[in-house]
């Protein structure tokens, strides 16, 4: 897999039915290593090791219903009260981040109401803080660390 714009992390791999799988610490299982999964696993390690979010506050690839459509979010970080602090949308490295990507995470967030959004393809990362009162979002240089909450 290609080098991404994240620090290097020690991942566990195995071959399964002629496919490479990577261990997901959150789901506690090996998952098939696709380009998007490579980005997702880097995001998880980034949240755990760089931003110090507890493993118990992170959830990966769960079903989400939007207007009777079934969708899956990539990664969320929960607040201790169960509300969503960060919503992350991951794309494969070869996928360009576009307005459509931001529209997708905005649709998901209409249901989830996260305080922060992150969009990444592993090379380019975008961070936003939501302002629900003024109905806008502000781009940030980075996400807050867990200790700062």
C-alpha positions, -999 to +999 in steps of 0.1 A: +000+000+000+011+035-007+026+060+018+000+084+032+002+118+048+001+103+084+029+092+107+040+055+103+020+031+124+027-006+133-002-025+116-009-062+118-016-080+085-025-115+074-034-133+042-069-146+040-082-165+009-055-148-013-064-114+000-044-092+025-063-083+057-054-056+082-063-058+119-088-032+131-083-024+168-117-009+171-137-038+155-112-063+170-110-083+138-091-085+105-108-067+076-099-069+039-073-043+030-087-020+004-073+014-004-101+031+016-095+007+045-058+017+044-069+053+049-095+044+076-069+024+096-045+054+095-073+077+107-080+053+136-043+053+147-041+091+142-071+095+166-057+071+191-020+079+191-018+115+179-050+130+194-052+106+224-089+097+220-098+066+241-105+034+221-138+031+238-150+064+223-143+054+187-167+035+164-161+023+129-183+016+099-218+015+114-251+017+097-268+050+094-303+057+081-309+088+060-343+093+045-349+056+045-316+050+028-290+028+045-255+043+046-224+036+066-202+062+083-165+055+083-154+067+118-170+085+147-156+097+180-182+099+208-184+123+237-186+107+271-224+115+271-229+095+239-232+125+215-210+125+185-178+147+188-161+139+154-175+124+122-148+112+097-153+105+060-125+084+044-119+081+007-093+060-011-060+078-019-068+080-056-102+097-050-100+134-051-117+153-023-145+172-040-176+192-031-195+159-034-174+145-006-183+175+016-220+171+006-219+135+016-205+142+051-229+170+055-259+147+047-246+122+073-241+150+098-277+162+095-285+129+113-255+126+136-249+163+146-212+160+152-192+190+166-163+184+142-159+169+108-128+153+091-126+144+054-095+127+042-081+106+013-049+099+032-031+126+014-053+157+020-070+162+054-098+187+060-111+196+095-142+216+102-160+228+134-197+230+132-217+261+143-253+250+144-266+284+157-253+302+127-257+272+104-221+272+091-188+254+096-153+268+100-123+251+086-095+243+111-058+235+109-063+204+130-087+185+153-086+192+191-067+167+212-087+146+237-070+162+268-083+196+257-119+186+260 
